[in-house]
Amino acid sequence: SVAPVFLADGDQDTIDAMKQYGYEVGMAFQVVDDILDFTSDQNNLGKPVASDLRQGLVTLPALHYLEKNPDDADLKKVIEDRIVNEETLLRVVQAIRESGAIESAMDEARQFVARGLSALEKMPNTPERKALEGVATFVVDRHL
């Protein structure tokens, strides 16, 4: 197979741009994945809702919520104890969903994508570049 024009024999600027694109879009993908952990149901997600919190992982949506609600006893219990009853966990999920934390995290994901797309602006306008742009856009357009 033939390498895309802007990657074959790429100079350091091209390599740096592709590295930046990969980093930014990868970060956006992870943020959206963290959002889906709160917004999807188990049937669509293939794992329990809030599976990250169940494992003691505090992701960006929970951090945004915690920033605005530092005294939330339920979230503190989930973070500190890790083993909580389902009712408490579902209250935390609902509070995060209603707080604007999901939207704040999504804004950050869009900012990552915008920076990734900006890195591509230095590349020739090729079908490969269009495909990379499509991948970046898809990351933040996935069903929430």
Wavefront OBJ file of the C-alpha trace (Angstrom):
o trace
v 0.000 0.000 0.000
v 1.095 3.568 -0.645
v 1.554 5.898 2.332
v -0.471 9.119 2.263
v 1.431 11.924 0.579
v 1.773 14.020 3.725
v 3.193 11.123 5.776
v 5.611 9.662 3.246
v 9.035 11.173 3.836
v 7.408 13.588 6.295
v 9.518 16.327 7.753
v 9.557 17.097 11.465
v 6.684 19.601 11.124
v 4.506 16.924 9.509
v 5.427 14.381 12.164
v 4.675 16.903 14.928
v 1.324 17.807 13.346
v 0.286 14.154 13.122
v 1.420 13.550 16.681
v -0.647 16.539 17.833
v -3.667 15.343 15.861
v -3.422 11.858 17.385
v -3.044 13.173 20.906
v -5.949 15.625 20.669
v -8.383 13.248 18.991
v -7.373 10.454 21.360
v -8.095 12.678 24.349
v -11.465 13.647 22.866
v -12.277 9.969 22.343
v -11.491 9.196 25.992
v -13.575 12.106 27.287
v -16.552 11.033 25.164
v -16.102 7.454 26.369
v -16.207 8.778 29.947
v -19.367 10.732 29.123
v -21.021 7.662 27.616
v -20.353 5.876 30.901
v -22.889 8.256 32.455
v -25.323 8.825 29.587
v -25.808 5.374 28.064
v -27.591 2.395 29.492
v -26.092 -1.037 30.011
v -27.661 -2.459 26.836
v -26.080 0.198 24.599
v -22.805 0.461 26.485
v -22.194 -3.241 27.052
v -21.157 -2.596 30.655
v -22.921 -1.247 33.739
v -23.642 2.479 33.863
v -20.965 4.348 35.831
v -18.608 1.383 35.567
v -15.642 3.751 36.019
v -17.028 5.037 39.328
v -17.767 1.466 40.367
v -14.042 0.813 39.919
v -13.058 3.928 41.853
v -12.104 5.924 38.747
v -13.124 9.564 38.838
v -13.439 10.733 35.240
v -13.975 14.202 33.774
v -17.801 14.347 34.112
v -17.535 13.405 37.798
v -14.715 15.923 38.294
v -16.812 18.699 36.760
v -19.692 17.723 39.046
v -17.431 17.548 42.091
v -16.022 20.982 41.300
v -19.503 22.507 41.586
v -20.714 20.177 44.350
v -17.725 19.505 46.626
v -19.939 18.513 49.562
v -22.014 15.858 47.782
v -22.103 13.087 50.380
v -23.161 10.400 47.910
v -20.273 11.062 45.516
v -17.793 11.245 48.380
v -19.083 7.880 49.604
v -18.696 6.348 46.139
v -15.158 7.716 45.764
v -13.980 6.872 49.273
v -15.737 3.551 49.870
v -15.878 2.263 46.280
v -18.415 -0.312 47.437
v -21.780 1.370 47.680
v -25.318 0.285 47.171
v -26.905 0.634 43.763
v -29.354 3.266 44.985
v -26.529 5.611 46.048
v -24.668 5.079 42.799
v -27.772 5.778 40.709
v -28.384 9.008 42.690
v -24.841 10.100 41.850
v -25.322 9.263 38.167
v -28.597 11.196 38.069
v -27.039 14.189 39.847
v -24.152 14.235 37.372
v -26.553 13.988 34.416
v -28.639 16.918 35.689
v -25.761 19.152 36.775
v -24.353 20.357 33.459
v -21.174 18.333 34.069
v -21.809 16.205 30.964
v -22.097 19.316 28.803
v -18.932 20.795 30.318
v -17.001 17.609 29.598
v -18.396 17.534 26.060
v -17.214 21.105 25.529
v -13.719 19.971 26.471
v -13.938 17.049 24.036
v -14.919 19.478 21.267
v -11.938 21.676 22.161
v -9.619 18.675 21.842
v -11.095 17.899 18.411
v -10.764 21.519 17.307
v -7.071 21.467 18.229
v -6.652 18.167 16.379
v -8.324 19.576 13.283
v -6.155 22.658 13.546
v -3.054 20.450 13.384
v -4.366 19.009 10.103
v -4.627 22.456 8.513
v -0.913 22.257 7.718
v -1.412 19.088 5.684
v -2.235 18.944 1.966
v -5.925 18.717 1.122
v -5.989 14.990 0.289
v -8.543 12.197 0.716
v -6.465 10.969 3.660
v -6.727 14.335 5.371
v -10.485 14.346 4.788
v -10.681 10.871 6.344
v -8.767 12.039 9.420
v -11.069 15.044 9.700
v -14.039 12.664 9.510
v -12.646 10.501 12.289
v -12.155 13.540 14.526
v -15.682 14.782 13.869
v -17.171 11.330 14.477
v -15.563 11.169 17.919
v -17.703 14.034 19.218
v -20.780 13.157 17.182
v -21.223 9.676 18.666
v -24.633 9.097 20.227
v -24.721 10.355 23.796
l 1 2 3 4 5 6 7 8 9 10 11 12 13 14 15 16 17 18 19 20 21 22 23 24 25 26 27 28 29 30 31 32 33 34 35 36 37 38 39 40 41 42 43 44 45 46 47 48 49 50 51 52 53 54 55 56 57 58 59 60 61 62 63 64 65 66 67 68 69 70 71 72 73 74 75 76 77 78 79 80 81 82 83 84 85 86 87 88 89 90 91 92 93 94 95 96 97 98 99 100 101 102 103 104 105 106 107 108 109 110 111 112 113 114 115 116 117 118 119 120 121 122 123 124 125 126 127 128 129 130 131 132 133 134 135 136 137 138 139 140 141 142 143 144
